[in-house]
Amino acid sequence: MNLRISIIQTELIRQDKTACLKLFEDKIASIGETDLVVLPEMFSTGFDISNTDLAESIEGETMVCIKKWSKTYNTAICGSFFCVSENRFYNRFFFVTPDGKSYFYDKRHLFIGDEKKIFTSGENRLIINYKGVRFLPVICYDIRFPIWCRNRDDYDVLICVANWPEVRRDAWTTLVRARAIENASYAVACNILGNDLHERY
């Protein structure tokens, strides 16, 4: 079947969750009919891990909004957000469907420096079957690890959400293409636009 996928790449409003959520709701509302909307890494806060007050649970404001948008606009929505669970912090990927189902994956490969100091690394791969298409989600730095992204005849589309710096743009495009070619799969890659300055680079 044909699956319509919409990618939203935009500049984030760092540390302003209310503004980011309004920004993305407006953009999702303007898309029209689509099957899946892909949002960037840590879309609701920007990549700011210095302020752990921005972290929230899967029952928090960000996921409440995502579930509402998914139902209202009749589309699945995925991306990642700054999550806290049992006093640990995660860069957590979400995939929410219009019928209310939610899937989560925690970033496995944490970038050197502050990200490793703050986040807990995920342990499990996730395969999501939606409308007959199997998706493997990865987050940003995960894309550098071909064994983690290896297609074991268990997915059709790799989704990578990222907050990847412009200085490494060539690496970004090369890695996404390489993962698609070596795994004989489609690859959907969603990055930010503009500036989201942080200390990890």
C-alpha positions as CSV (number, residue, x, y, z in Angstrom):
1,M,0.0,0.0,0.0
2,N,1.0,3.6,-0.3
3,L,1.8,5.4,2.9
4,R,1.9,9.2,3.1
5,I,4.6,10.4,5.4
6,S,5.0,14.1,6.3
7,I,8.2,15.5,7.8
8,I,8.3,18.7,9.8
9,Q,11.7,20.3,9.9
10,T,11.8,23.7,11.6
11,E,13.7,25.9,14.0
12,L,12.9,25.0,17.6
13,I,12.1,27.6,20.3
14,R,14.5,26.4,23.0
15,Q,13.3,25.9,26.5
16,D,9.8,27.2,25.6
17,K,7.6,24.1,25.6
18,T,4.4,26.1,25.3
19,A,5.6,27.9,22.2
20,C,7.0,24.7,20.6
21,L,3.8,22.8,21.1
22,K,1.8,25.6,19.6
23,L,4.2,25.8,16.6
24,F,4.0,22.1,15.9
25,E,0.2,21.9,16.3
26,D,-0.2,24.7,13.7
27,K,2.1,23.0,11.3
28,I,0.4,19.6,11.7
29,A,-3.0,21.2,11.2
30,S,-1.8,22.8,7.9
31,I,-0.6,19.5,6.4
32,G,-3.9,18.0,5.4
33,E,-4.5,14.3,4.9
34,T,-1.4,12.2,5.8
35,D,-0.7,8.8,7.4
36,L,2.3,9.7,9.5
37,V,3.9,13.0,10.8
38,V,7.6,12.9,11.8
39,L,8.9,15.5,14.2
40,P,12.5,16.2,15.2
41,E,14.5,15.0,18.2
42,M,13.3,16.6,21.4
43,F,10.9,18.7,19.4
44,S,9.1,20.3,22.4
45,T,12.1,21.8,24.2
46,G,15.0,21.8,21.9
47,F,18.1,19.8,22.8
48,D,18.5,21.4,26.2
49,I,19.7,18.9,28.8
50,S,21.0,21.5,31.3
51,N,17.5,22.1,32.6
52,T,16.0,18.9,33.9
53,D,12.8,20.7,34.9
54,L,11.9,20.4,31.2
55,A,11.7,16.6,31.5
56,E,8.3,15.0,31.8
57,S,6.6,11.6,32.0
58,I,4.7,9.9,29.3
59,E,1.6,11.2,30.9
60,G,2.9,14.8,30.7
61,E,1.9,17.8,28.6
62,T,3.9,16.8,25.5
63,M,2.3,13.3,25.2
64,V,-1.1,14.6,26.0
65,C,-0.8,17.0,23.1
66,I,0.5,14.3,20.8
67,K,-2.4,12.0,21.5
68,K,-4.9,14.8,21.0
69,W,-3.3,15.8,17.7
70,S,-3.1,12.3,16.5
71,K,-6.9,11.7,17.1
72,T,-7.9,15.2,15.9
73,Y,-6.0,15.1,12.6
74,N,-6.4,11.3,12.1
75,T,-2.7,10.6,11.7
76,A,0.1,8.8,13.5
77,I,2.7,11.1,14.9
78,C,6.3,10.3,16.0
79,G,9.4,12.2,17.3
80,S,11.3,12.3,20.6
81,F,11.0,14.2,23.8
82,F,12.9,14.8,27.1
83,C,11.4,12.1,29.4
84,V,11.8,11.3,33.1
85,S,10.8,7.9,34.5
86,E,11.6,6.5,37.9
87,N,14.0,9.4,38.5
88,R,16.0,8.6,35.3
89,F,16.1,10.8,32.2
90,Y,15.7,9.5,28.7
91,N,15.7,10.8,25.2
92,R,12.5,8.9,24.3
93,F,11.0,8.3,20.9
94,F,7.2,8.1,20.7
95,F,4.9,6.7,18.0
96,V,1.2,7.5,18.6
97,T,-1.6,6.3,16.4
98,P,-5.1,7.8,16.0
99,D,-6.7,4.9,17.8
100,G,-4.8,5.8,20.9
101,K,-1.9,3.2,20.8
102,S,1.5,4.4,21.9
103,Y,5.0,3.0,21.4
104,F,8.2,4.1,23.0
105,Y,11.9,3.6,22.3
106,D,14.8,5.1,24.4
107,K,17.9,6.3,22.6
108,R,20.5,3.6,22.7
109,H,23.7,5.4,21.7
110,L,24.3,8.6,23.7
111,F,26.7,11.2,22.4
112,I,29.9,11.8,24.3
113,G,29.9,14.4,26.9
114,D,26.9,15.8,28.7
115,E,24.3,13.6,27.0
116,K,25.9,10.5,28.6
117,K,26.0,12.3,32.0
118,I,22.3,13.1,31.9
119,F,20.5,10.4,30.0
120,T,20.1,6.7,30.6
121,S,20.8,4.6,27.6
122,G,18.0,2.4,26.2
123,E,18.4,-1.3,25.9
124,N,15.9,-2.5,23.4
125,R,15.2,-2.1,19.7
126,L,11.6,-1.5,18.8
127,I,9.7,-2.5,15.6
128,I,6.3,-0.8,15.1
129,N,3.8,-2.2,12.7
130,Y,1.5,0.5,11.4
131,K,-0.9,0.1,8.4
132,G,1.0,-3.0,7.3
133,V,4.4,-1.2,7.3
134,R,7.1,-2.1,9.8
135,F,9.2,0.8,11.2
136,L,12.5,0.8,13.1
137,P,12.9,4.0,15.1
138,V,16.4,5.4,15.9
139,I,17.4,8.8,17.4
140,C,20.2,10.9,16.0
141,Y,23.6,9.4,17.0
142,D,22.1,5.9,16.7
143,I,22.4,6.3,12.9
144,R,26.2,5.9,13.2
145,F,25.8,2.3,14.4
146,P,25.1,-0.1,11.5
147,I,24.7,-3.2,13.6
148,W,22.0,-1.5,15.8
149,C,20.2,-0.5,12.6
150,R,20.7,-3.8,10.8
151,N,17.6,-5.1,9.0
152,R,17.0,-8.6,10.3
153,D,14.2,-8.9,7.8
154,D,12.1,-7.3,10.5
155,Y,11.4,-3.7,9.1
156,D,10.6,-1.9,6.0
157,V,11.3,1.7,7.0
158,L,14.0,3.2,9.2
159,I,12.9,6.4,10.9
160,C,15.7,8.7,12.3
161,V,14.7,11.8,14.3
162,A,17.6,14.1,15.0
163,N,19.0,17.4,16.2
164,W,22.1,17.1,14.0
165,P,24.5,20.1,13.7
166,E,25.2,21.8,10.4
167,V,28.9,21.3,10.8
168,R,28.3,17.5,10.4
169,R,25.8,17.8,7.6
170,D,27.8,15.7,5.2
171,A,28.0,12.9,7.7
172,W,24.3,13.1,8.3
173,T,23.3,12.6,4.7
174,T,25.9,10.0,4.1
175,L,24.9,7.9,7.1
176,V,21.2,8.0,6.3
177,R,21.8,6.9,2.8
178,A,24.2,4.2,3.9
179,R,21.7,2.7,6.3
180,A,19.0,2.7,3.6
181,I,21.3,1.1,1.0
182,E,22.9,-1.6,3.2
183,N,19.5,-2.6,4.7
184,A,17.5,-2.4,1.4
185,S,14.9,-0.3,3.2
186,Y,13.5,3.1,3.0
187,A,14.9,5.7,5.4
188,V,13.0,8.7,6.7
189,A,15.2,11.3,8.3
190,C,13.9,14.4,10.2
191,N,16.3,17.1,11.5
192,I,15.8,20.6,12.8
193,L,16.4,23.8,10.9
194,G,18.1,27.0,12.2
195,N,20.0,27.1,15.5
196,D,19.5,25.0,18.6
197,L,22.8,25.7,20.4
198,H,23.9,23.4,23.1
199,E,27.2,22.2,24.6
200,R,27.4,18.7,23.3
201,Y,29.3,19.6,20.1
